[in-house]
Amino acid sequence: MAKLKLTGKQLRNIGYPEGPVISIAMNIMEKSFRHLPEADALEILSSILQSPNQYAHDGVLGKIAEALLPKPKVGGDEIPLMPKGIEFNVFGASGIEQGAMQQMNTAVKVPIAVAGALMPDAHQGYGLPIGGVLATDNAVIPYGVGVDIGCRMCLSVFDIDPKELTAREQYFTRELNEATLFGSGSMFDKPFDHEIMERKEFDELGLLKGLQTRAWKQLGSSGSGNHFVEFGIVEISEQDQVLNIPAGKYVGLLSHSGSRALGANIANHFTKVAKEKRRLPSEASNLAWLDLNEQEGMEYWLAMNLAGDYASACHHVIHDKIARQLGRRPLKMVENHHNFAWKEQWEGKEVIVHRKGATPAGKDVLGIIPGSMTAPGFIVKGKGEMASVNSAAHGAGRQMSRTVALKSITHNALNDMLAKHGVKLLGGGLDEAPFAYKNIFEVMNAQKQLVDTVGLFYPKIVKMDGAMPKQWKKKNRDFQESGDLMGE
């Protein structure tokens, strides 16, 4: 008889709130009711959820009930959510999972919410859904930014014939292998010099002072999860005045990574501080905020911006190293954050716009929206659409969790797909296979009113972390160092 195996998504779908209770419930049911049919197990869990008091003294199920029951008040009275949240627009609603919609519906009820939108690549995350955009009144939500602060796309376009990628494949492969390090704990033996490491915030903020050495050793590394560095073909069908690259085909170098352990530690520290200062209902606990007029809010803002600049520096170190090896300077560099908070104007007032897994798309703002290791990425120009709070998708978005992908995708299927598209993969795993992602063309079609496409990038030599997730045994450590493991 097959052993019971539950997923967090199943529990969330029957109403279980985010937090430790999900892990507690899964562990107890899989250990004590391992031969119970899945439907019966979910029925029991649903019953506990509806009436936790009835199970509070049960020798086994009582632990689940205890995790569901309200905790004693700490940090002042609970701050209620607004009965009806602010209105927000959803783009590509047919492709967005219910969990992400529920999270967004909760986010727009926090009393500091001013405006919001949900992007077509949205899926469930922590606090704000990935693909969620939320503007707030003079307050910043650390988990509205995400764990991988300043996660970023960076594209260098080189005036090199794309045929070189095939003719000199070994050369370009070597350059990718030598340019950066992958893996959640990766660090360089000999750190690189960069002005970012001399920033005064490292001396002025106690938290950052203790993170400086590790940040220096990780400068120019790329992390794990869906982070990558890749060579590919850039196609410009006609010259755009903003992008300003003549029509033609070029070699492109595209990278995706964030602020490594520096950003993760900042996010975790200030999320804890925010939760201690503002107690919200359990379903909204990860949306705790810091006022920008208070000391902790000002410190987070400084730390967040440092982490964003650090993420940018990591990309520039990689691109500069490869440019020197190629003996070329790029014709153009296009880059953008997609896990960050910005001070912007909204209806004549300054607000804080959180884009968690969303690309800035103000009028004529350039950005990159990647597909997958075989699907093209899109070089885009924002239209400044107020309905999306000047935002767009940050990628194709996952349609399979990593667990599902590892169970359902085969190496043969992945290899066939790579061969079909002429892509060489260095590292990477089944959890990042193209099948795990939504159709990028459908995502782009759902946001035609948000961005114009001014160029395409076709991956050809893709470098990713080669470590296979071991049933998420190290999930917490990996998540802390690379929010993108969870799509953050």
C-alpha positions as CSV (number, residue, x, y, z in Angstrom):
1,M,0.0,0.0,0.0
2,A,1.3,3.4,-1.0
3,K,2.3,5.7,1.9
4,L,0.5,8.9,2.4
5,K,2.2,11.9,0.9
6,L,0.7,15.4,1.3
7,T,1.8,18.8,-0.1
8,G,1.7,22.2,1.4
9,K,-0.4,23.3,-1.6
10,Q,-3.1,20.8,-0.8
11,L,-3.4,22.1,2.8
12,R,-3.5,25.7,1.6
13,N,-6.2,24.8,-0.9
14,I,-8.5,23.5,2.0
15,G,-7.8,26.7,3.9
16,Y,-4.8,26.1,6.1
17,P,-2.9,29.4,6.7
18,E,0.7,30.0,5.8
19,G,3.1,29.1,8.6
20,P,4.5,26.3,10.7
21,V,1.0,24.6,11.0
22,I,1.4,23.3,7.5
23,S,4.6,21.4,8.2
24,I,3.3,20.2,11.5
25,A,0.1,18.8,9.9
26,M,1.9,17.1,7.1
27,N,4.5,15.5,9.4
28,I,1.8,14.2,11.8
29,M,-0.5,12.8,9.1
30,E,2.3,11.2,7.1
31,K,3.8,9.6,10.3
32,S,0.7,8.6,12.3
33,F,-1.7,8.0,9.4
34,R,0.7,6.9,6.7
35,H,-1.6,4.2,5.2
36,L,-4.7,6.4,5.2
37,P,-6.1,7.4,1.7
38,E,-5.2,10.9,0.8
39,A,-8.9,12.0,0.6
40,D,-9.6,10.7,4.1
41,A,-6.4,12.5,5.4
42,L,-7.5,15.8,3.9
43,E,-11.0,15.3,5.4
44,I,-9.5,14.9,8.9
45,L,-7.4,18.0,8.4
46,S,-10.4,20.0,7.2
47,S,-12.3,18.9,10.3
48,I,-9.5,20.0,12.6
49,L,-9.3,23.3,10.8
50,Q,-13.1,23.9,11.3
51,S,-13.1,22.9,15.0
52,P,-9.6,23.0,16.5
53,N,-11.0,23.2,20.0
54,Q,-12.5,19.7,19.6
55,Y,-9.1,18.2,18.9
56,A,-7.1,20.2,21.3
57,H,-6.7,17.3,23.8
58,D,-6.2,14.6,21.2
59,G,-2.9,12.8,21.8
60,V,-1.9,13.0,18.2
61,L,-4.0,15.5,16.4
62,G,-3.8,18.0,19.3
63,K,-0.5,19.4,18.0
64,I,-2.2,20.4,14.8
65,A,-5.1,22.0,16.7
66,E,-2.7,23.8,19.0
67,A,-0.9,25.3,16.0
68,L,-4.3,26.5,14.6
69,L,-5.6,28.0,17.9
70,P,-5.0,31.8,18.5
71,K,-1.8,32.5,20.4
72,P,-1.7,34.8,23.4
73,K,-1.3,38.4,22.4
74,V,2.2,39.8,22.1
75,G,3.4,43.1,20.7
76,G,0.1,44.9,21.3
77,D,-3.4,44.4,20.0
78,E,-3.9,42.7,16.7
79,I,-4.3,45.1,13.8
80,P,-7.4,44.3,11.8
81,L,-7.5,44.1,8.1
82,M,-9.9,46.3,6.1
83,P,-13.2,44.5,5.6
84,K,-13.0,45.2,1.9
85,G,-9.6,45.6,0.2
86,I,-8.7,48.2,-2.3
87,E,-9.5,47.4,-6.0
88,F,-6.7,45.8,-8.0
89,N,-6.3,44.6,-11.6
90,V,-5.4,41.1,-12.6
91,F,-3.6,40.4,-15.9
92,G,-3.9,36.9,-17.3
93,A,-6.3,35.7,-14.6
94,S,-7.0,32.4,-16.4
95,G,-3.4,31.3,-15.8
96,I,-3.0,32.3,-12.1
97,E,-3.5,29.8,-9.4
98,Q,-6.0,30.3,-6.6
99,G,-3.4,30.5,-3.9
100,A,-1.8,33.6,-5.5
101,M,-5.3,35.2,-5.9
102,Q,-6.0,34.6,-2.2
103,Q,-2.7,36.1,-1.1
104,M,-3.3,39.2,-3.2
105,N,-6.9,39.6,-1.9
106,T,-5.4,39.5,1.6
107,A,-2.6,42.0,0.8
108,V,-4.9,44.7,-0.5
109,K,-6.7,44.6,2.9
110,V,-3.8,45.8,5.0
111,P,-4.6,49.3,6.1
112,I,-1.6,50.9,4.5
113,A,-2.5,49.6,1.0
114,V,-3.0,52.3,-1.7
115,A,-2.9,50.5,-5.0
116,G,-2.2,47.0,-6.3
117,A,-2.0,44.7,-9.3
118,L,-1.3,41.0,-10.1
119,M,0.9,40.1,-13.0
120,P,0.2,37.2,-15.5
121,D,3.2,35.1,-14.2
122,A,1.9,35.2,-10.6
123,H,2.1,32.2,-8.3
124,Q,2.0,31.7,-4.5
125,G,4.8,33.0,-2.3
126,Y,5.3,34.4,1.2
127,G,3.4,37.5,2.1
128,L,2.8,39.0,-1.3
129,P,2.4,36.5,-4.1
130,I,5.2,36.4,-6.6
131,G,4.0,38.6,-9.4
132,G,2.2,40.9,-6.8
133,V,2.5,44.7,-6.9
134,L,1.4,46.7,-3.9
135,A,1.7,50.4,-3.3
136,T,1.6,51.5,0.3
137,D,1.4,54.8,2.2
138,N,4.8,55.6,3.7
139,A,5.5,52.0,4.8
140,V,7.6,49.2,3.6
141,I,6.8,45.4,3.9
142,P,10.0,43.4,4.0
143,Y,8.2,40.3,2.7
144,G,6.5,42.5,0.1
145,V,10.0,42.9,-1.3
146,G,11.0,39.3,-0.8
147,V,13.9,37.4,0.6
148,D,16.2,37.8,-2.5
149,I,16.3,41.6,-2.4
150,G,17.1,43.2,-5.7
151,C,16.9,40.0,-7.7
152,R,17.9,41.3,-11.1
153,M,18.1,40.7,-14.8
154,C,21.1,42.0,-16.7
155,L,21.7,41.7,-20.5
156,S,24.9,42.7,-22.4
157,V,24.5,42.9,-26.2
158,F,27.8,42.3,-28.1
159,D,28.4,43.1,-31.7
160,I,29.5,39.5,-32.4
161,D,28.1,37.2,-35.1
162,P,25.8,34.6,-33.3
163,K,27.3,31.9,-35.4
164,E,30.4,32.1,-33.2
165,L,28.3,30.5,-30.4
166,T,28.3,27.3,-32.4
167,A,31.7,27.6,-34.0
168,R,33.4,28.3,-30.7
169,E,31.1,26.6,-28.3
170,Q,33.9,25.3,-26.1
171,Y,35.3,28.8,-25.7
172,F,32.0,30.4,-24.7
173,T,31.3,27.4,-22.4
174,R,34.6,27.9,-20.6
175,E,33.9,31.6,-20.1
176,L,30.6,30.9,-18.4
177,N,32.2,28.2,-16.2
178,E,35.0,30.6,-15.1
179,A,33.0,33.8,-14.7
180,T,30.9,33.0,-11.7
181,L,30.0,30.5,-9.0
182,F,26.6,28.8,-8.4
183,G,25.2,27.2,-5.2
184,S,23.5,28.6,-2.1
185,G,26.7,28.7,-0.1
186,S,29.2,29.5,-2.8
187,M,32.0,32.0,-2.1
188,F,35.2,33.0,-3.8
189,D,38.5,32.3,-2.1
190,K,39.8,35.6,-3.4
191,P,37.2,38.4,-3.2
192,F,36.9,41.0,-6.0
193,D,37.5,44.7,-5.4
194,H,34.4,46.8,-5.9
195,E,33.2,50.2,-4.6
196,I,30.0,48.6,-3.2
197,M,32.0,47.0,-0.4
198,E,33.1,50.5,0.8
199,R,29.6,51.8,1.3
200,K,29.1,53.6,4.6
201,E,26.0,51.5,5.5
202,F,28.3,48.6,6.4
203,D,29.7,50.7,9.2
204,E,26.6,52.5,10.2
205,L,24.2,49.6,10.6
206,G,25.1,46.9,13.1
207,L,23.4,44.1,11.2
208,L,25.3,44.9,8.0
209,K,28.6,45.1,9.7
210,G,28.4,41.4,10.6
211,L,27.5,40.5,7.0
212,Q,30.2,42.5,5.1
213,T,32.9,39.8,5.0
214,R,30.6,37.1,3.6
215,A,29.0,39.6,1.1
216,W,32.5,40.4,-0.2
217,K,33.3,36.7,-0.7
218,Q,30.0,36.2,-2.6
219,L,30.4,39.3,-4.8
220,G,30.0,38.1,-8.4
221,S,28.4,34.7,-7.5
222,S,25.0,33.7,-8.7
223,G,23.3,31.5,-6.1
224,S,21.0,28.6,-6.9
225,G,17.3,27.9,-7.8
226,N,16.3,29.7,-11.0
227,H,19.4,31.9,-11.2
228,F,21.5,31.6,-14.4
229,V,24.1,33.1,-16.6
230,E,23.8,32.3,-20.3
231,F,24.9,33.2,-23.8
232,G,22.3,33.5,-26.5
233,I,21.2,35.2,-29.7
234,V,19.7,38.7,-29.5
235,E,17.3,39.6,-32.3
236,I,16.3,43.2,-33.0
237,S,13.7,43.3,-35.8
238,E,13.7,47.1,-36.1
239,Q,15.6,49.8,-34.3
240,D,13.8,51.3,-31.3
241,Q,14.6,54.9,-30.2
242,V,15.0,53.9,-26.5
243,L,16.9,50.7,-26.9
244,N,18.9,52.3,-29.7
245,I,20.4,49.1,-31.3
246,P,20.3,48.7,-35.1
247,A,18.2,45.9,-36.4
248,G,20.1,42.6,-36.6
249,K,21.3,39.6,-34.7
250,Y,23.9,39.8,-31.9
251,V,25.5,37.7,-29.2
252,G,23.8,38.4,-25.8
253,L,25.0,37.6,-22.3
254,L,22.0,37.4,-19.9
255,S,22.2,36.9,-16.1
256,H,19.7,36.5,-13.4
257,S,20.5,36.5,-9.7
258,G,20.1,38.7,-6.6
259,S,21.7,39.8,-3.3
260,R,22.8,36.4,-2.0
261,A,23.1,35.9,1.8
262,L,23.3,39.7,2.3
263,G,19.7,40.3,1.1
264,A,18.4,37.2,2.8
265,N,19.7,38.1,6.2
266,I,18.3,41.7,5.8
267,A,14.9,40.3,4.8
268,N,14.7,37.8,7.7
269,H,15.9,40.2,10.3
270,F,13.5,43.1,9.4
271,T,10.6,40.8,8.8
272,K,11.0,39.6,12.4
273,V,11.2,43.2,13.6
274,A,8.1,44.1,11.6
275,K,6.1,41.2,13.0
276,E,7.1,42.1,16.6
277,K,5.9,45.7,16.0
278,R,2.7,45.0,14.2
279,R,0.7,41.9,14.8
280,L,-1.7,41.0,12.0
281,P,-4.2,38.2,11.6
282,S,-2.5,34.9,10.8
283,E,-3.3,34.9,7.1
284,A,-1.6,38.3,6.8
285,S,1.3,37.9,9.3
286,N,3.9,38.0,6.6
287,L,2.7,41.4,5.5
288,A,3.8,43.2,8.6
289,W,5.3,46.5,7.8
290,L,7.7,49.2,9.0
291,D,6.8,52.9,8.9
292,L,9.4,54.9,7.1
293,N,9.3,57.6,9.8
294,E,10.5,55.1,12.5
295,Q,14.0,54.0,13.1
296,E,13.5,50.4,12.0
297,G,11.8,51.5,8.8
298,M,14.6,53.9,7.9
299,E,17.2,51.2,8.6
300,Y,15.5,48.7,6.5
301,W,15.2,51.2,3.6
302,L,18.9,51.9,3.7
303,A,19.7,48.1,4.0
304,M,17.4,47.2,1.2
305,N,18.9,49.8,-1.2
306,L,22.4,48.6,-0.3
307,A,21.3,45.0,-1.1
308,G,19.9,46.2,-4.4
309,D,23.1,48.0,-5.4
310,Y,25.0,44.9,-4.2
311,A,23.0,42.7,-6.5
312,S,23.7,45.0,-9.4
313,A,27.4,44.9,-8.6
314,C,27.3,41.1,-8.7
315,H,26.0,41.2,-12.3
316,H,28.5,43.9,-13.3
317,V,31.4,41.8,-12.0
318,I,30.3,38.9,-14.1
319,H,29.6,40.9,-17.2
320,D,32.9,42.9,-16.9
321,K,34.9,39.7,-16.6
322,I,33.4,38.1,-19.6
323,A,33.6,41.4,-21.7
324,R,37.3,41.5,-21.0
325,Q,37.7,37.9,-22.1
326,L,35.7,38.6,-25.3
327,G,37.8,41.7,-25.9
328,R,34.6,43.7,-26.5
329,R,32.5,46.3,-24.7
330,P,28.8,45.8,-25.0
331,L,26.8,47.9,-27.5
332,K,24.1,48.1,-24.8
333,M,23.4,46.9,-21.3
334,V,19.8,46.5,-20.2
335,E,19.0,45.6,-16.6
336,N,16.2,45.8,-14.0
337,H,15.4,44.7,-10.4
338,H,12.2,42.6,-9.8
339,N,12.2,42.2,-6.0
340,F,12.3,45.7,-4.6
341,A,10.4,48.7,-3.3
342,W,10.5,52.1,-4.9
343,K,9.4,55.6,-4.0
344,E,7.0,56.7,-6.8
345,Q,4.2,59.1,-7.5
346,W,0.7,57.8,-7.4
347,E,-2.3,60.2,-8.0
348,G,-0.1,63.1,-6.9
349,K,1.2,61.5,-3.8
350,E,4.5,59.7,-3.0
351,V,3.9,56.0,-2.3
352,I,6.1,52.9,-1.8
353,V,5.6,50.5,-4.7
354,H,6.6,46.9,-3.8
355,R,7.2,44.7,-6.9
356,K,7.8,41.2,-5.8
357,G,8.6,39.2,-8.9
358,A,7.4,42.1,-11.1
359,T,9.3,44.2,-13.6
360,P,9.2,48.1,-13.5
361,A,7.3,49.2,-16.6
362,G,7.1,52.9,-16.4
363,K,6.9,54.9,-19.7
364,D,9.9,54.0,-21.9
365,V,11.6,52.0,-19.0
366,L,13.6,49.1,-20.5
367,G,13.6,45.6,-18.9
368,I,14.0,41.9,-19.6
369,I,11.4,39.3,-19.1
370,P,12.9,35.8,-19.4
371,G,11.1,32.6,-20.6
372,S,13.0,29.4,-19.6
373,M,16.2,27.6,-20.5
374,T,14.7,26.9,-24.0
375,A,12.0,29.7,-24.4
376,P,13.0,33.2,-25.5
377,G,13.4,36.2,-23.2
378,F,11.8,39.5,-24.2
379,I,13.5,42.9,-24.1
380,V,10.6,45.2,-23.3
381,K,9.8,48.9,-23.0
382,G,7.2,50.0,-20.5
383,K,4.1,51.8,-21.5
384,G,3.5,53.4,-18.1
385,E,0.2,51.7,-17.6
386,M,-1.5,52.9,-14.4
387,A,-3.8,49.8,-14.3
388,S,-0.7,47.7,-13.5
389,V,0.9,50.3,-11.2
390,N,3.6,50.7,-13.9
391,S,4.6,47.1,-13.7
392,A,4.8,43.9,-15.8
393,A,5.6,40.2,-15.3
394,H,9.2,39.2,-14.3
395,G,9.2,35.9,-16.3
396,A,7.1,33.0,-17.4
397,G,6.2,32.0,-13.9
398,R,6.1,28.5,-12.5
399,Q,3.2,26.2,-13.3
400,M,4.7,23.3,-11.4
401,S,6.2,23.3,-7.9
402,R,9.8,22.0,-7.6
403,T,8.5,18.9,-5.9
404,V,6.0,18.1,-8.7
405,A,8.6,18.9,-11.4
406,L,11.2,16.5,-9.8
407,K,8.6,13.7,-9.7
408,S,7.0,14.2,-13.1
409,I,9.8,15.3,-15.5
410,T,12.3,12.9,-16.8
411,H,15.9,13.5,-17.9
412,N,15.1,12.1,-21.3
413,A,12.3,14.6,-21.8
414,L,14.5,17.5,-20.7
415,N,17.4,16.4,-23.0
416,D,14.9,16.1,-25.9
417,M,13.7,19.6,-25.3
418,L,17.2,21.0,-25.1
419,A,18.2,19.3,-28.4
420,K,15.0,20.5,-30.1
421,H,16.0,24.1,-29.3
422,G,19.7,23.7,-29.8
423,V,20.5,24.6,-26.1
424,K,23.5,23.4,-24.2
425,L,22.9,23.1,-20.5
426,L,25.6,23.4,-17.9
427,G,24.3,22.3,-14.5
428,G,20.6,22.8,-14.0
429,G,18.1,20.3,-12.8
430,L,14.7,18.8,-13.5
431,D,13.1,21.4,-11.1
432,E,14.1,24.1,-13.6
433,A,13.1,22.2,-16.8
434,P,11.0,24.2,-19.3
435,F,7.9,22.1,-18.6
436,A,7.8,23.5,-15.0
437,Y,7.1,27.0,-16.4
438,K,4.1,28.7,-18.0
439,N,4.1,29.5,-21.7
440,I,6.0,32.7,-22.0
441,F,4.1,33.7,-25.2
442,E,0.7,33.4,-23.3
443,V,2.2,35.5,-20.5
444,M,3.4,38.2,-22.9
445,N,0.1,38.2,-24.7
446,A,-1.7,38.9,-21.4
447,Q,0.3,42.1,-20.9
448,K,0.3,43.7,-24.3
449,Q,-1.1,46.9,-22.7
450,L,1.8,47.0,-20.3
451,V,4.9,46.7,-22.4
452,D,6.2,46.8,-26.0
453,T,8.6,44.1,-27.2
454,V,11.7,45.7,-28.7
455,G,13.9,42.6,-28.9
456,L,14.2,38.9,-28.2
457,F,16.8,36.8,-26.6
458,Y,17.2,33.1,-27.4
459,P,19.2,31.0,-24.9
460,K,22.0,28.8,-26.4
461,I,24.5,28.0,-23.7
462,V,22.9,28.1,-20.2
463,K,24.8,27.8,-16.9
464,M,22.9,27.1,-13.7
465,D,23.5,25.5,-10.3
466,G,24.1,21.8,-10.8
467,A,23.1,20.7,-7.3
468,M,20.0,18.5,-7.2
469,P,17.5,19.4,-4.5
470,K,17.5,16.5,-2.0
471,Q,13.8,16.4,-1.2
472,W,14.2,19.9,0.3
473,K,16.2,18.5,3.2
474,K,18.2,21.8,3.1
475,K,15.2,23.9,2.1
476,N,15.5,26.5,4.8
477,R,19.1,27.2,4.3
478,D,18.7,27.4,0.5
479,F,15.7,29.6,0.8
480,Q,17.5,32.0,3.1
481,E,20.3,32.4,0.6
482,S,18.3,32.3,-2.6
483,G,14.7,33.4,-2.4
484,D,14.3,32.4,-6.0
485,L,14.4,28.7,-4.9
486,M,10.8,29.5,-4.0
487,G,10.3,31.8,-6.9
488,E,10.8,34.9,-4.9
